[in-house]
Amino acid sequence: MKGYATTNSPYARKVRVAAIETNQNDLIDWEMITREERAILVPKINPLGKVPVVVLDTGEALFDSPVICAWVDSQHNGQKLIPVNLSERWKALCLEALGDGLCEAAIAEAMENSRSENQRSQAIADRQHGKVMNALKTLEKVSSEFVNPLSIGEISVACAIGYMDFRNVADGWRQQFPNLGRWYDEIQKRPSFSQTAINPDM
């Protein structure tokens, strides 16, 4: 299987973490591409032009991290990232959606803040920041319920926070949400996260 991702994509990191957590480190052969290469290569595989995207040995393409993570989870017989028990399953998938939504808002806020002053919309930046803070507030409340071994929900949340920190979105969030902060800092010690850490120099 061949996977394509940009170096600091939080969604690609999510898939890579999922593979490591299920002891399938070599399941996908990743090729890290530049944004320029993505613009040329990826639309031929994923009509949305987004990464990560994985091409199976059959030639079939899988795209969007929830789909690829579900596929990764289907390839092993160990502890599942997406629980089989229905109540636990929906809880994990909703937490995954919250993590992905946090990440989406953090990306949008960071992009808006990176624009020049005459192009930036403070209203858009504020709206996205509000989503980030609302997500963090909810995660602070439910962080005591996070499971170990990890589900796909915790992986999604941790990857989103990692990107949020990388882009300096919600600076000082640990002081506002200490329980979430302690959980996140502990998660970063896991091999799956240390091996896929975002490189601030890239």
C-alpha positions as CSV (number, residue, x, y, z in Angstrom):
1,M,0.0,0.0,0.0
2,K,1.3,3.4,-0.9
3,G,0.3,6.5,1.1
4,Y,0.8,10.2,0.3
5,A,1.0,12.9,2.8
6,T,2.6,16.3,3.5
7,T,5.1,16.3,6.3
8,N,3.1,18.2,8.9
9,S,-0.4,17.0,8.0
10,P,-2.2,16.3,11.3
11,Y,-4.6,13.9,9.5
12,A,-1.8,11.9,8.0
13,R,-0.2,11.8,11.5
14,K,-3.5,10.4,12.8
15,V,-3.3,7.5,10.3
16,R,0.3,6.8,11.1
17,V,-0.4,6.8,14.8
18,A,-3.3,4.4,14.2
19,A,-1.0,2.0,12.4
20,I,1.7,2.1,15.1
21,E,-0.9,1.7,17.9
22,T,-2.1,-1.5,16.2
23,N,1.4,-2.8,15.6
24,Q,1.2,-2.3,11.9
25,N,4.1,0.2,11.5
26,D,4.9,-1.0,8.0
27,L,1.4,-1.5,6.7
28,I,1.5,1.7,4.5
29,D,4.6,2.9,2.6
30,W,4.4,6.6,3.1
31,E,5.8,9.2,0.6
32,M,6.0,12.6,2.1
33,I,5.4,15.2,-0.6
34,T,5.6,19.0,-0.8
35,R,2.5,21.2,-1.2
36,E,3.5,21.8,-4.8
37,E,3.7,18.0,-5.5
38,R,0.4,17.5,-3.8
39,A,-1.2,20.0,-6.2
40,I,0.0,18.0,-9.1
41,L,-0.2,14.4,-7.9
42,V,-3.0,14.0,-5.4
43,P,-6.0,15.2,-7.5
44,K,-5.4,12.3,-9.8
45,I,-5.9,10.0,-6.8
46,N,-8.3,11.9,-4.6
47,P,-10.7,14.2,-6.5
48,L,-10.7,16.5,-3.4
49,G,-7.0,17.0,-3.8
50,K,-6.4,16.3,0.0
51,V,-4.0,14.2,1.9
52,P,-3.7,11.7,3.3
53,V,-4.6,9.3,0.5
54,V,-3.7,5.7,0.3
55,V,-3.6,3.5,-2.8
56,L,-4.2,-0.1,-2.0
57,D,-2.5,-3.0,-3.9
58,T,-5.7,-3.4,-5.9
59,G,-5.3,0.2,-7.2
60,E,-8.3,1.4,-5.1
61,A,-7.8,4.7,-3.4
62,L,-8.8,5.5,0.2
63,F,-9.1,9.1,1.3
64,D,-9.9,11.1,4.4
65,S,-8.4,10.1,7.6
66,P,-11.6,8.5,9.2
67,V,-11.9,6.1,6.2
68,I,-8.2,5.2,6.2
69,C,-8.1,4.7,9.9
70,A,-11.1,2.4,9.8
71,W,-9.3,0.4,7.0
72,V,-6.1,0.3,9.2
73,D,-8.2,-1.0,12.1
74,S,-9.7,-3.7,9.9
75,Q,-6.3,-5.1,9.0
76,H,-5.5,-6.6,12.5
77,N,-7.0,-8.9,15.1
78,G,-5.9,-7.1,18.2
79,Q,-7.5,-4.4,20.4
80,K,-9.6,-2.3,18.0
81,L,-9.3,1.4,17.8
82,I,-13.0,1.6,16.8
83,P,-14.7,-0.5,19.5
84,V,-17.0,-3.4,18.6
85,N,-19.3,-2.7,21.5
86,L,-21.9,-0.3,20.0
87,S,-22.1,2.2,22.9
88,E,-18.3,2.4,23.1
89,R,-18.2,2.6,19.3
90,W,-20.4,5.7,18.9
91,K,-18.6,7.4,21.8
92,A,-15.2,6.8,20.1
93,L,-16.5,7.9,16.7
94,C,-18.0,11.1,18.1
95,L,-14.8,11.9,19.9
96,E,-13.0,11.3,16.6
97,A,-15.3,13.8,15.0
98,L,-14.7,16.3,17.7
99,G,-11.0,15.9,17.3
100,D,-11.2,16.3,13.6
101,G,-13.4,19.3,14.0
102,L,-11.0,20.9,16.4
103,C,-8.2,20.3,13.9
104,E,-10.2,21.8,11.0
105,A,-10.9,24.9,13.1
106,A,-7.3,25.3,14.1
107,I,-6.2,25.0,10.5
108,A,-8.7,27.6,9.4
109,E,-7.7,30.0,12.2
110,A,-4.0,29.6,11.5
111,M,-4.5,30.2,7.8
112,E,-6.5,33.3,8.4
113,N,-4.0,34.6,10.8
114,S,-1.2,34.0,8.3
115,R,-2.7,36.3,5.8
116,S,-1.5,39.9,5.3
117,E,-3.3,42.6,7.3
118,N,-5.3,43.8,4.3
119,Q,-6.4,40.3,3.4
120,R,-7.2,38.9,6.8
121,S,-10.7,38.8,8.1
122,Q,-10.7,39.1,11.9
123,A,-14.4,37.9,12.0
124,I,-13.4,34.6,10.3
125,A,-10.4,34.2,12.6
126,D,-12.6,34.9,15.7
127,R,-15.3,32.5,14.6
128,Q,-12.7,29.7,14.1
129,H,-11.1,30.5,17.4
130,G,-14.5,30.2,19.1
131,K,-14.8,26.7,17.7
132,V,-11.4,25.8,19.0
133,M,-12.2,27.1,22.5
134,N,-15.6,25.4,22.6
135,A,-14.0,22.1,21.5
136,L,-11.3,22.4,24.2
137,K,-13.9,23.3,26.8
138,T,-15.8,20.1,26.0
139,L,-12.6,18.0,25.9
140,E,-11.6,19.3,29.3
141,K,-14.9,18.0,30.7
142,V,-14.6,14.6,29.2
143,S,-10.9,14.0,29.4
144,S,-11.3,11.9,32.6
145,E,-13.3,9.4,30.5
146,F,-10.5,9.0,27.9
147,V,-9.6,5.3,27.5
148,N,-6.3,3.4,27.5
149,P,-5.6,1.5,25.2
150,L,-6.5,4.4,23.0
151,S,-9.5,4.5,20.7
152,I,-9.6,6.4,17.4
153,G,-11.2,9.3,19.4
154,E,-8.2,9.9,21.7
155,I,-5.8,9.6,18.7
156,S,-7.8,12.2,16.8
157,V,-7.9,14.6,19.7
158,A,-4.2,14.3,20.4
159,C,-3.2,14.9,16.8
160,A,-5.5,18.0,16.6
161,I,-3.9,19.5,19.8
162,G,-0.5,18.7,18.4
163,Y,-1.3,20.7,15.3
164,M,-2.9,23.5,17.3
165,D,0.3,23.8,19.4
166,F,2.4,23.7,16.2
167,R,0.6,26.7,14.7
168,N,0.3,28.5,18.1
169,V,-3.4,28.5,18.1
170,A,-5.0,29.0,21.5
171,D,-1.8,29.9,23.2
172,G,-1.9,29.2,26.9
173,W,-4.7,26.7,26.6
174,R,-3.1,24.4,29.2
175,Q,-3.7,27.0,31.9
176,Q,-7.4,27.1,31.0
177,F,-7.8,23.3,30.5
178,P,-5.3,21.7,33.0
179,N,-6.8,18.2,32.9
180,L,-6.7,18.0,29.2
181,G,-3.2,19.5,29.2
182,R,-1.9,16.8,31.6
183,W,-3.5,14.0,29.5
184,Y,-2.0,15.4,26.3
185,D,1.5,15.8,27.7
186,E,1.4,12.1,28.9
187,I,0.1,10.9,25.5
188,Q,3.1,12.5,23.8
189,K,5.4,10.0,25.6
190,R,3.9,7.1,23.6
191,P,6.1,5.8,20.8
192,S,3.3,6.3,18.3
193,F,3.3,10.0,19.0
194,S,7.1,10.5,19.5
195,Q,7.8,8.8,16.2
196,T,5.3,10.9,14.3
197,A,6.0,14.3,16.0
198,I,5.5,17.4,13.9
199,N,8.9,18.9,12.9
200,P,8.6,22.7,13.6
201,D,11.5,23.2,11.1
202,M,9.6,21.7,8.2
